[in-house]
Amino acid sequence: MKKMSLPIILAVAAITATSYNCSDSKTDNPGWLWEISGNGLAQKSYLFGTCHGGGHSFTHEEIFGFEGVNEALSNVKTVYFETDLTVANRLATKEMSIAEYLGCDKDMEKEDLNRLAAKEMSIAEIPRWDKDTEKEDLMPEGVTYESLFDSVAQYQEVHQFLSQKMGVAEYWKRTPKYWFDLLSEYNSTKMYYGIRTADVVLYQEAIKRGIEIGQLESALQHVQWEKGPIIPKTRRQRPNIPLKYQAWMLYVGIHNNNDEIPEWVKGIETAYLENDTCSLYDVLENHAKNDPDNPMMPNPLIPDSLSLTQAMNQAWFPVIEQNIAKGSCMVAVGARHLLGNKGLIAMLRRKGYTVEAVK
């Protein structure tokens, strides 16, 4: 079985292959910043492709080193992100704990969130959407966490993480896979450990400049994409994984160990940092060919089915049109959402807008 770490899963969820041909663009390598004009718009707006996967922590210099980003941000009144990044920013600045975030992202009642923060409620008590796998999540009788790790030091690290940082006193009642999967659902947990996504870098700069922040959908709507019929629940069910291997997965996952990230994922980060659309496309396309079960791709058994990326684009598009009509703004979403004949660039062009790369 191939080794898998939390950053790998997050990278796949953050940027996944789409059908995109570099020849579709007016430039050989268009990059991530695009200008939107025409079709009755009084002012220009912008599309900016971000990266929120993998183990790389983006810096201000890297994001604002892209041609035109600084100037574009100075020309807009609002920046729209996929969802509310307030929580992600609070994690990045250590103003919120992981335990608080896990409760907040599940759209819990305020009283329950306060109970979680006060450690009157454990993470295990948070309502899970995959209740049908609850029995599989229970640790077998007689098996202890200590017995699953190669060293006492490894066990102590996991114990400290689950009991203190996540605030779960009785974590041992659940399998390591349960906690690994739970962490994998929450992309922003890595912000707590100093790994900043491109989105958070842009968000923090916009806040500093006093620019209004908007969102294309609510946090609850955003997390619902992982629950809907597009992605089967079996995506995260790995019933035959030995417990010792589950323990290894959890140990690696909580460290966000960049050394465990395979070369193709590092290729995503490299291509993004080099503002290289075509190289990123090549990396994603090659991986998709070797990963037929990729849930981000359309289901070949369902005619005219949409990938998760395409479905999100369709849901966001009316919101984007409404907001660019109001005034100059920047729409900052994962780079994969820009690409392909069902990507946001192609969708805007089909509606009569002029969308050109800023080079």
N, C-alpha and C positions, 0 to 999 in steps of 0.2 A: 504494500500500500504506500502510495506517495505521501510524503510528509506535507502537512498543511498547517498554516498558522493563521491567526486572526487577521494580520495585514493582507494576506493573500485573498481571503474571503472579501474583505472590505474593498480591495482593489477591483475585484471582479464586479462587485456590486456598484462601484463608483463609475468605472469607465468600461464599457463592454462593446464588442464589435458591432458595427453597423455596416450596411452596404454603402460604400462611399468610394467614389473614383476621383482622384485628384484632377483629372482632366475636366471634371464638371465645373471647376472653378476657373475664374479668369486669370488666376496666378498659379504658378506651379506649386507653391507652398504657402497657402493663404494665412496660416496662423490662427490665433484664437480670438482676435478682436475684429468685429464686423460692424460697419456703419449701416443704419437703416434710414432710408429716406423715400421720398416720392409717395404716390398714392394718397395725396391730400394731406400729408403730414406737414404741420407748420414748422416743426423743428426736427433735427436729426436725433435719433436714438442709437443705442449700441447693443450688440450681443457680445458677451464675453464668455468664452468657454473656460471653466475652472477645472480643478482636479482635486477630488476629495477621497482618493483611495491610495493604498500602499502605505509604506512606512516613512516616507520622506516628510520632513517638517519644512514647509515653505517659509521663506523669508520675505520681508518687504522688498528687498532689493531684487529678488528673483521675479516676483509678480509685477512690480512696477518697472522692471527692466524690459518688459515686452513693449514693443513700439506702439505709442499712442495711448496706452492705458492711463497714464497720469493725466494727459491732456483731456481724454474723454471723461474721466471722472470729474475733472474741474468744470466740465460743460453741462453736467446733468444735475437735476434737482432731486432725483430719487434713484436708488439702486434696488432692484428687485432680485431676491434670491429664491431658490426653490421653495424654501420654507423658513420659518422663524429661526434665526441663528443666535438669538439672545442667549439661549441655554448653552450652545456650543461655545460662545465667547466666555460665558461665566465659567465653564469648565477649563478653558484655555488659561484663564487668569486665576484659577483655583478659588473662585468665589462660590463654587458649588461642588458638592461631592458627587461621586458616581451614584451613590445610593439615592440622593435627591434627584439626579437626572433620570435614573431608571423609572422613578415614580412619575416625574413630570412628563416624560415622553409618552407614557401610557395614558395621558389625559386623565389622570386620577383626580378625584375630588380634592379640594384644597386641604380639607381636614386630614385625608389619608396621606397626602404629601407631607404635611407637618408631622404626622405620626411616624412616617418613614425617616424623616430627618432627625427626629428625637429618639430614634431606635426603638419606638414602641411597636413598630411593624417591621418584619423582615422582608428582604427581597423575594423570598420564597412565597410570600403571601400576595404578591402582586398578581392580579388576574392575568393568566396567559391565554393567548389565542389558540394554542394547540393543546387543548385539554385532552384530546383523544390520545395523546402520547404520555399522559401523566404517569401511568403505571410503568412505562418503559424508563421514565426518568428517576424512579426510586432505586436507591442503592440496594443490591442484594443483601440479604441478612447475613451477618457475620463478616462482611468485607469492610475494612477500614481504609480511610484515605492514606494513613501511614504506610500501609502495605503496598500501595500502588506506585510509590516513587522510589527512584534508585538511591536516593540519599535523604538523610534527615533534613539537610539544608533545603533541598527542593520542596519537601513537604512543608517545612516551616514557612517558606515564602508564599506558597499557595494558601496555607492556613491563615497567614496574616492578611493576605489580599482579600480573601472571602469573608473572614470574620471581622476585620477592621475597616478596610477601605470600602467594601461592599456592605458591611454592616449586617452580615447573616450569621448569627450565632450557631444555628443548627444546619449549616451548609452540608454537613456529612450525610444528611438524609437523601440528598440528590446525587446523581452520578456526575462525574467531571464533565461529561458531554452536555448535560443540562446547562451548566454554568458557562461552558464554552459557547454553546449556541445562543444563550441569552446575551452574552457580551457581543457576539457577532451581529446581533440584530441592531446594536446601538453604535452606529458609526462614530458618533461624537465622543465616545468614552476615551478614545485615544488623545483627545484634546487635553484631558486631565493630566496626561503624561508628557505634555509639551510638544506633541506632534500636531502642528498647525496645518490645516488644509488651505488651499489657495483661497477658498471662499472666506475663511475666517480672517485671513490677511487683508482681503479687500473690505470686508465688513468693518474691521477695526479702523482702517484708514478712513472709510466713509463716515464713521461715527466721529472720528477726530476732526474731520472737516465740517461737521454739522450737516451732512447730507441726509435727507430723509431715507429711511429703510422700509422696503416693502417686501411682500412675499407672494408667490404664485399660488400657494395653498397652505392650509393650516398644518401644524405639526401632526394632528390626528389624521388628516387626509394623507399626509406624507407616509406615515407608518402603515396606513391601510394598504398601500401598494404591495407590501410584503405579505398581506393576508388574503388578497383577492384571488380569483380563479385563474388569473394569468400564470401565477407561479404555484404549482401544486405543493401541498404541504410536505410531500415526500422529499422536497428539496433539502431539508435539513435533518431528515431522519436517516441515521446511519446505524441500523439495528445490529450489525455484526461487528462493530468495532470493539475490540477487547478493552477491558477497563484500564489496563496499564497504558494502552495507547491513548485512551481518552485523557488519562492523567497527563501524558506528555503533551497532548494538544493544548490542554488548559495551561500548563506551565509555560509553553511557548507563547500562547495567546496573551497572557497577562503581561508579558514582557514586551510585546510588540517588537520582537527581535528582528531587526532589519536583515540580519544575516540569513534568516530562514526564508526570505522572499526569493522566489525563483527568478532566473534571468529575464523571462518574458515580462514579469511584473516590473522589474527594474527598467526594462525597455520602455514601458509606458511612461514612467517618471522622467526618463532621459529625453524621450521625444517631446513630452510636454514642456519641459524646461527649455528645450531648444526651439520651442515655438514651431515644431515640425509636424504639421498636420498629416502629411503623407507617410512619414515614418510611423506615427502612431497608428494610422490606419493599417499599415502593413503588419504591425505587431498584433493588433486586435484580430485582423482577418485571419492570420496564420493560426492564432490560438483557437479561434472559433471553429476552424476546420477540424481541429483535433479534439474538440469538446462538443460533440453533438447533443449532449444533454444540457447545454448552457441555457438556463431559464430566461436569460435576457434575449434570446433569439426567438423568432416566430416559431410556433409549433407546426412542423411539417405535416402533421396529421389533420390540422384544422385549416381549411381553405380561408385565405384572406385574414389569417390570424395576425395579431400585432405582437411585437416584442414588448416587454415592460417599458423600455425606453420610448417606443413609438406611442404607446397608450398614454404615457405621461405627457408627451408632447401634445397630443390631441386635447387633453384636459387643460393644459396650460395655455394653448394658443389663443382662445378668446380673451383670457385675462391679459395676455401680452398685447393683443391688438387694442384693447380698451385703454391700457396704460400708456402706450406710445402715442395714442391719439390725444392724451391729456397734456403732454409736454415732453421735453427731453428727459430720457431716463436710460439707465443701463440695466439690461437683463443678464444676470450672471448665473449660469447653470452649468452642470457637468458637461465637459467638452463633447461627450458622445451624443448629447441631445442636439448638437448643431449639425451632425453629419448625416449623410444618406438622403435618399429621395423622399424619406418621410421625416427628415430632420427639420429643425426650426428654420434653417436658412432656406431650404427648398419650399417649405410651407409658406413662408413670407413672400418669396418670389412668385409663387403661384397665385397669391392674392394681389399681385400687382406692385408690391414694394420693391424698391431697389436695395439690394443687400450686397455690399462690397467689402472686401477685406481691407483693413487699415494696415498699410505697409509703409 
